[in-house]
Amino acid sequence: MQLAMVFSFLPLKFIVRVVSGRRSFPLAMCLGLLLSQGCAMLQRPPVPTLPETAKPPIEKTPAMQGELPQTGNASWYGAQHQGKRTANGEIFDQGLFTAAHRTLPFGSKIKVTNLANGKSVEVKINDRGPFAEDRIIDLSEAAAKALEMLQSGKTTVRLELSSD
């Protein structure tokens, strides 16, 4: 019975019976070791991941001077996108001076001038668009209000790299 207590950690009852019934002790030991090692082999090693410090940082690159200045039509978007994620992962806030551009790098600061009235505003590029072919930039509602283009919905603008 003492042997039965020694081998009580093994999940299979027949091993204990084999040992306590005066059968082949070496056979029972080999079988027990084989089964315990077989179960240990079923565990999969963890998949190595890169530590946070090893991940490449996301760099905000300045706008390329070759793309600016640009002249074309601007439109604006607001309430229908409020609270949704922009292309760079930020949450859209129609009250901030932001804009969507097809190619300018995220984080670029762009001066937008309404050519109809001369008013200017600085916006940060945080989204992609516009998706209408005749437009070069989509402005947030706050930027459109500052440019006095809310009523028309669309106006001709000039884009320049901000001096800031």
C-alpha positions as CSV (number, residue, x, y, z in Angstrom):
1,M,0.0,0.0,0.0
2,Q,2.9,2.3,0.6
3,L,3.8,2.1,-3.1
4,A,0.2,3.0,-3.9
5,M,0.6,6.2,-2.0
6,V,3.8,7.0,-3.7
7,F,2.3,6.6,-7.1
8,S,-1.0,8.3,-6.2
9,F,0.0,11.4,-8.2
10,L,-0.3,9.4,-11.4
11,P,-3.7,9.7,-13.0
12,L,-4.1,6.1,-14.1
13,K,-5.3,3.7,-11.5
14,F,-4.0,0.6,-13.3
15,I,-0.4,1.7,-12.7
16,V,-1.0,1.6,-9.0
17,R,-2.7,-1.8,-9.3
18,V,0.2,-3.2,-11.3
19,V,2.8,-2.0,-8.7
20,S,0.7,-3.1,-5.6
21,G,-0.2,-6.5,-7.2
22,R,3.5,-7.5,-7.2
23,R,3.8,-7.4,-11.0
24,S,6.7,-6.0,-12.8
25,F,7.8,-2.9,-11.0
26,P,10.2,-1.7,-13.7
27,L,7.4,-2.0,-16.3
28,A,5.1,0.1,-14.3
29,M,7.8,2.7,-13.7
30,C,8.6,2.9,-17.4
31,L,4.9,3.2,-18.3
32,G,4.4,5.9,-15.7
33,L,7.4,7.9,-16.8
34,L,6.4,7.6,-20.4
35,L,2.9,8.8,-19.8
36,S,4.0,11.7,-17.6
37,Q,6.5,12.8,-20.2
38,G,4.0,12.4,-23.0
39,C,1.6,14.8,-21.3
40,A,4.4,17.3,-20.7
41,M,5.2,17.3,-24.4
42,L,1.6,18.4,-25.2
43,Q,2.3,21.9,-23.8
44,R,3.2,24.3,-26.6
45,P,6.1,26.8,-26.1
46,P,5.0,30.4,-25.9
47,V,5.3,32.5,-29.1
48,P,8.0,35.1,-28.7
49,T,6.8,38.7,-29.1
50,L,8.8,41.9,-29.5
51,P,9.1,43.9,-26.4
52,E,7.5,47.4,-26.5
53,T,10.9,49.0,-26.7
54,A,11.8,46.9,-29.8
55,K,8.8,48.1,-31.9
56,P,9.6,50.8,-34.4
57,P,8.3,54.2,-33.4
58,I,5.7,55.9,-35.5
59,E,7.2,59.0,-36.9
60,K,5.3,62.0,-38.0
61,T,7.0,63.1,-41.2
62,P,6.6,66.7,-42.4
63,A,4.7,67.4,-45.5
64,M,6.7,67.1,-48.7
65,Q,7.4,70.5,-50.2
66,G,6.9,69.2,-53.7
67,E,3.2,68.6,-53.1
68,L,2.5,72.1,-51.8
69,P,1.3,74.7,-52.6
70,Q,-2.0,73.2,-54.1
71,T,-5.0,75.0,-55.3
72,G,-8.4,73.4,-55.6
73,N,-11.8,72.8,-54.1
74,A,-12.3,72.1,-50.4
75,S,-15.3,70.6,-48.6
76,W,-16.1,69.9,-45.0
77,Y,-17.4,67.1,-42.8
78,G,-18.7,67.2,-39.3
79,A,-21.6,65.6,-37.3
80,Q,-21.8,62.4,-39.4
81,H,-18.2,61.5,-38.4
82,Q,-18.2,62.8,-34.9
83,G,-16.6,60.3,-32.5
84,K,-15.5,57.9,-35.2
85,R,-11.8,57.0,-35.7
86,T,-9.8,58.8,-38.4
87,A,-7.3,57.1,-40.6
88,N,-4.5,57.8,-38.2
89,G,-6.4,56.3,-35.3
90,E,-7.5,59.5,-33.6
91,I,-11.1,60.1,-32.6
92,F,-12.7,62.7,-34.9
93,D,-13.8,65.9,-33.2
94,Q,-15.6,68.4,-35.5
95,G,-14.6,71.2,-33.1
96,L,-10.9,70.8,-33.8
97,F,-9.0,72.3,-36.7
98,T,-8.2,69.0,-38.6
99,A,-8.5,67.9,-42.2
100,A,-8.4,64.9,-44.5
101,H,-5.9,64.8,-47.5
102,R,-5.1,62.0,-49.9
103,T,-1.3,62.1,-49.6
104,L,0.0,64.6,-47.1
105,P,1.6,62.8,-44.1
106,F,-0.4,62.5,-40.9
107,G,0.5,65.3,-38.4
108,S,1.3,67.8,-41.1
109,K,0.3,71.4,-40.3
110,I,-1.2,73.0,-43.4
111,K,-2.3,76.6,-43.9
112,V,-5.6,76.6,-45.8
113,T,-6.7,79.9,-47.4
114,N,-10.2,80.5,-48.7
115,L,-9.5,82.3,-52.0
116,A,-13.1,83.8,-52.1
117,N,-12.6,85.9,-48.9
118,G,-8.9,85.6,-48.0
119,K,-9.5,84.0,-44.6
120,S,-6.9,81.4,-43.5
121,V,-6.8,78.6,-40.9
122,E,-4.1,76.1,-39.9
123,V,-5.2,72.5,-39.8
124,K,-3.6,69.2,-38.9
125,I,-3.9,66.3,-41.3
126,N,-5.3,63.3,-39.4
127,D,-7.5,61.5,-42.0
128,R,-7.5,60.4,-45.6
129,G,-9.8,61.8,-48.3
130,P,-11.6,63.5,-49.9
131,F,-13.1,60.8,-52.0
132,A,-14.8,63.2,-54.5
133,E,-12.5,63.7,-57.5
134,D,-13.0,67.5,-57.7
135,R,-11.7,68.2,-54.2
136,I,-8.2,68.3,-52.7
137,I,-9.1,68.5,-49.0
138,D,-11.9,67.8,-46.5
139,L,-12.0,70.2,-43.5
140,S,-13.5,69.7,-40.1
141,E,-16.6,71.8,-39.3
142,A,-14.6,74.1,-37.1
143,A,-12.1,74.8,-39.9
144,A,-14.9,75.3,-42.4
145,K,-16.6,77.8,-40.0
146,A,-13.4,79.8,-39.6
147,L,-13.1,80.0,-43.4
148,E,-16.8,81.0,-43.7
149,M,-17.7,78.1,-46.0
150,L,-20.3,76.3,-44.0
151,Q,-23.2,77.6,-46.1
152,S,-21.7,76.8,-49.5
153,G,-20.2,73.5,-48.4
154,K,-17.5,73.8,-51.0
155,T,-15.0,76.6,-51.9
156,T,-11.7,77.1,-53.7
157,V,-8.7,77.1,-51.4
158,R,-4.9,77.3,-51.5
159,L,-2.9,74.8,-49.4
160,E,0.5,75.7,-48.1
161,L,2.9,74.2,-45.6
162,S,2.4,76.1,-42.3
163,S,5.3,78.2,-41.1
164,D,4.8,76.8,-37.6
